[in-house]
């Protein structure tokens, strides 16, 4: 069974940085594209970034230039470095496979709050 465990969230001031991490198990991690998503109350979960098996990366326009996704195939982890955070980045962040292959159940996510 796929297991996804996100960590690293917290409260940060605008302009600050956080690094999220996701530990993954239950499948051959290196064979799959991985993504980060985020969700705020009352809204649908939105895609944030993807890193594919060849380590090519793709980002939502709203985070491009500020967020970096990377993976460690030896440790089965995918991470999200978030810089220059804005209040609108406040959300619960989740990792999962790429949108075309999302696994269920989702992990518990990790809360990011950007506030002065």
Backbone bond lengths (Angstrom), bond angles and torsions (degrees), N, CA, C in turn:
res aa  C-N    CA-C-N  psi(-1)  N-CA   C-N-CA  omega(-1)  CA-C   N-CA-C  phi
1 X - - - 1.455 - - 1.530 108.71 -
2 X 1.334 114.90 137.65 1.458 119.72 178.34 1.526 109.17 -68.32
3 X 1.318 115.46 133.94 1.466 121.37 174.07 1.518 108.92 -127.81
4 X 1.324 114.91 133.79 1.455 122.38 -177.44 1.521 107.67 -129.41
5 X 1.324 116.63 125.75 1.474 120.17 -177.20 1.519 108.91 -131.02
6 X 1.330 114.76 106.28 1.463 121.10 -178.82 1.521 110.95 -90.39
7 X 1.320 115.82 148.76 1.465 121.07 177.91 1.518 109.39 -154.21
8 X 1.325 115.43 167.59 1.451 120.34 173.51 1.513 116.26 105.82
9 X 1.324 116.86 -3.33 1.453 118.99 179.77 1.518 112.13 -70.75
10 X 1.328 115.27 174.66 1.450 120.34 179.57 1.506 111.33 169.10
11 X 1.319 114.73 -168.39 1.456 121.49 178.26 1.526 108.14 -106.17
12 X 1.311 115.84 131.27 1.458 120.76 -177.08 1.526 108.81 -142.14
13 X 1.303 116.16 150.89 1.456 120.33 177.89 1.522 110.51 -79.07
14 X 1.317 117.41 155.30 1.472 119.65 175.48 1.525 110.37 -53.55
15 X 1.325 114.84 138.23 1.455 120.98 -175.71 1.507 114.16 89.72
16 X 1.309 117.08 -9.86 1.448 121.08 -178.63 1.512 113.09 -81.43
17 X 1.344 115.02 -176.51 1.461 121.24 -176.29 1.523 110.17 -132.71
18 X 1.313 114.64 152.87 1.461 122.82 172.18 1.516 108.01 -145.80
19 X 1.315 115.70 153.37 1.461 120.80 172.88 1.516 107.53 -122.78
20 X 1.306 114.79 121.40 1.452 121.48 176.00 1.523 109.60 -96.07
21 X 1.315 115.71 150.03 1.456 120.61 177.54 1.519 109.74 -134.54
22 X 1.311 115.63 150.73 1.465 120.79 179.26 1.516 108.64 -136.53
23 X 1.309 115.73 121.48 1.459 121.67 174.95 1.519 108.53 -93.08
24 X 1.312 115.16 132.56 1.465 121.21 -171.90 1.527 109.77 -123.22
25 X 1.313 117.08 141.08 1.461 121.66 173.63 1.516 109.55 -150.00
26 X 1.336 115.03 165.07 1.458 119.70 176.14 1.513 114.54 102.81
27 X 1.324 118.22 -3.86 1.459 121.45 176.42 1.518 108.28 -157.98
28 X 1.325 116.15 169.36 1.465 121.10 -178.95 1.520 108.43 -78.37
29 X 1.310 114.55 94.36 1.461 123.13 -170.46 1.524 112.45 -52.41
30 X 1.301 117.81 -44.70 1.465 121.07 -172.88 1.527 112.56 -66.71
31 X 1.313 117.45 -15.29 1.466 121.11 -178.59 1.520 114.02 -86.19
32 X 1.343 116.27 -4.68 1.461 119.13 -170.74 1.523 113.26 -123.73
33 X 1.332 114.70 145.62 1.457 120.94 169.07 1.529 107.86 -72.10
34 X 1.334 115.56 142.35 1.463 120.14 -178.61 1.519 110.18 -124.52
35 X 1.321 115.40 151.37 1.459 120.60 -175.40 1.516 111.81 -139.00
36 X 1.315 113.93 161.24 1.465 122.26 167.95 1.529 107.86 -114.76
37 X 1.320 113.25 145.80 1.453 122.00 178.61 1.531 107.47 -133.46
38 X 1.342 115.91 166.26 1.456 118.85 174.18 1.529 109.83 -146.75
39 X 1.317 113.84 156.61 1.459 119.03 -176.64 1.522 109.41 -147.09
40 X 1.316 115.36 138.02 1.456 122.08 172.77 1.523 108.13 -113.58
41 X 1.319 117.37 154.96 1.471 120.12 -177.06 1.529 111.81 -55.09
42 X 1.312 115.56 132.99 1.452 120.57 177.42 1.512 114.95 83.14
43 X 1.312 117.15 -1.38 1.467 120.39 -179.82 1.513 110.41 -121.02
44 X 1.309 115.10 158.89 1.457 119.45 176.96 1.529 110.19 -73.29
45 X 1.311 113.68 152.70 1.453 118.77 175.55 1.519 109.38 -63.97
46 X 1.333 117.59 135.66 1.458 120.09 -179.18 1.522 110.60 -118.21
47 X 1.300 114.70 147.73 1.453 121.93 178.37 1.533 109.57 -74.60
48 X 1.329 116.06 140.58 1.457 121.66 -178.56 1.525 111.70 -114.34
49 X 1.335 116.56 -48.58 1.461 119.17 -174.84 1.519 109.65 -162.59
50 X 1.326 115.60 154.14 1.469 123.03 176.11 1.510 109.87 -134.79
51 X 1.332 115.34 142.27 1.462 121.36 168.69 1.520 106.70 -123.01
52 X 1.324 117.27 127.08 1.458 117.84 -177.55 1.522 110.92 -91.67
53 X 1.323 114.77 -176.38 1.468 120.00 -174.59 1.529 111.69 -64.44
54 X 1.323 115.60 -26.34 1.468 120.19 178.92 1.528 111.40 -91.25
55 X 1.341 116.04 7.89 1.468 123.60 179.36 1.522 113.12 69.20
56 X 1.322 117.38 19.46 1.457 119.32 168.38 1.523 107.71 -73.89
57 X 1.312 116.04 144.06 1.465 119.84 -174.25 1.519 111.48 -121.72
58 X 1.330 114.85 150.59 1.458 122.35 -178.06 1.527 106.82 -140.21
59 X 1.344 115.88 142.18 1.459 120.02 -174.55 1.525 111.34 -135.16
60 X 1.320 115.29 148.96 1.456 120.25 168.44 1.525 108.15 -66.01
61 X 1.316 115.70 147.30 1.464 119.76 -178.18 1.528 112.09 -57.08
62 X 1.305 116.23 -33.81 1.460 120.66 -175.62 1.529 113.42 -67.39
63 X 1.334 117.20 -18.58 1.472 119.86 -177.44 1.518 112.44 -119.40
64 X 1.310 117.29 -5.33 1.465 120.85 -177.16 1.526 110.15 -58.64
65 X 1.338 115.34 133.20 1.456 120.18 -179.61 1.522 113.97 88.43
66 X 1.337 116.58 -12.58 1.463 119.88 179.91 1.528 112.21 -116.42
67 X 1.326 117.47 -31.46 1.460 122.31 -177.87 1.526 109.12 -108.62
68 X 1.329 115.11 147.79 1.460 121.58 174.88 1.513 109.11 -133.41
69 X 1.328 116.04 126.68 1.458 121.30 177.01 1.520 108.24 -100.98
70 X 1.323 116.22 138.71 1.462 119.53 175.78 1.525 108.84 -148.68
71 X 1.319 114.58 163.57 1.458 120.25 -175.51 1.514 110.80 -134.85
72 X 1.322 114.60 153.86 1.456 122.60 174.98 1.522 107.06 -126.21
73 X 1.312 116.40 100.88 1.467 119.90 -175.93 1.526 112.24 -69.83
74 X 1.319 117.34 -25.88 1.465 120.00 178.81 1.530 111.10 -70.09
75 X 1.340 116.11 -31.09 1.465 120.51 -177.89 1.517 112.68 -105.81
76 X 1.325 117.40 0.79 1.476 121.61 -178.30 1.526 111.59 54.49
77 X 1.315 115.53 49.49 1.459 119.77 178.60 1.534 110.24 -129.00
78 X 1.304 113.93 149.42 1.457 120.95 171.45 1.519 106.56 -127.86
79 X 1.316 116.54 136.78 1.458 121.07 -173.65 1.525 110.75 -127.17
80 X 1.326 114.32 161.92 1.458 120.57 178.56 1.521 107.70 -136.13
81 X 1.310 116.19 111.16 1.453 121.48 174.83 1.524 107.63 -88.58
82 X 1.317 116.16 122.57 1.458 121.60 -176.25 1.518 109.26 -117.80
83 X 1.311 115.69 117.17 1.467 121.73 179.92 1.515 109.98 -116.10
84 X 1.321 114.86 162.39 1.470 120.78 178.78 1.536 111.06 47.95
85 X 1.302 114.70 51.33 1.462 119.27 -176.49 1.521 112.12 -65.96
86 X 1.325 114.67 146.30 1.458 122.31 -178.72 1.526 109.29 -120.73
87 X 1.319 117.22 156.80 1.472 118.48 178.69 1.525 112.95 -54.38
88 X 1.315 117.04 -32.99 1.462 119.73 -179.81 1.522 113.45 -72.06
89 X 1.318 117.84 -7.13 1.465 121.17 173.07 1.531 111.98 -81.88
90 X 1.316 116.52 -7.54 1.458 120.27 178.57 1.519 110.11 -60.07
91 X 1.322 116.16 123.32 1.466 122.08 -176.71 1.519 108.86 -178.38
92 X 1.308 115.25 170.77 1.456 120.30 167.96 1.530 106.45 -93.26
93 X 1.322 115.06 130.29 1.455 121.85 -175.57 1.526 110.52 -105.23
94 X 1.324 114.67 138.20 1.455 122.67 -178.08 1.520 109.60 -129.60
95 X 1.317 115.97 148.42 1.460 119.67 168.75 1.522 108.06 -107.72
96 X 1.306 114.96 157.42 1.461 121.28 176.41 1.515 107.41 -171.60
97 X 1.307 115.77 -179.97 1.457 119.66 174.06 1.531 108.49 -68.10
98 X 1.308 115.57 175.50 1.463 120.09 179.47 1.530 110.06 -61.04
99 X 1.357 117.25 158.04 1.467 120.14 -173.61 1.529 115.17 -52.74
100 X 1.305 117.73 -30.15 1.473 120.11 -178.44 1.519 112.85 -76.95
101 X 1.339 117.32 -7.87 1.468 119.49 -173.91 1.515 112.28 -140.98
102 X 1.327 116.05 31.33 1.461 120.52 -175.78 1.525 110.96 -55.62
103 X 1.312 114.98 134.33 1.460 121.22 179.41 1.521 110.10 -96.52
104 X 1.318 115.02 149.22 1.459 120.82 175.51 1.508 109.24 -125.09
105 X 1.338 118.80 145.44 1.463 125.10 4.52 1.522 111.99 -80.18
106 X 1.312 116.19 158.86 1.438 121.45 172.72 1.537 109.12 -70.57
107 X 1.326 114.60 159.38 1.454 118.70 172.71 1.519 110.41 -73.08
108 X 1.319 115.44 -177.81 1.470 120.44 -178.34 1.517 112.36 -78.25
109 X 1.318 116.92 -16.94 1.450 120.49 -179.51 1.520 111.82 78.57
110 X 1.326 114.45 172.57 1.458 120.50 177.79 1.526 107.88 -137.19
111 X 1.326 116.11 132.27 1.450 121.32 -172.75 1.523 110.95 -83.93
112 X 1.320 115.17 131.68 1.461 122.38 173.93 1.523 107.61 -117.66
113 X 1.324 115.95 125.00 1.453 120.86 178.65 1.521 108.35 -124.59
114 X 1.330 115.01 123.16 1.460 120.65 179.83 1.525 107.43 -111.18
115 X 1.325 115.51 110.90 1.458 119.54 -173.86 1.519 110.02 -155.84
116 X 1.311 114.79 144.92 1.462 119.43 175.89 1.526 109.94 -92.47
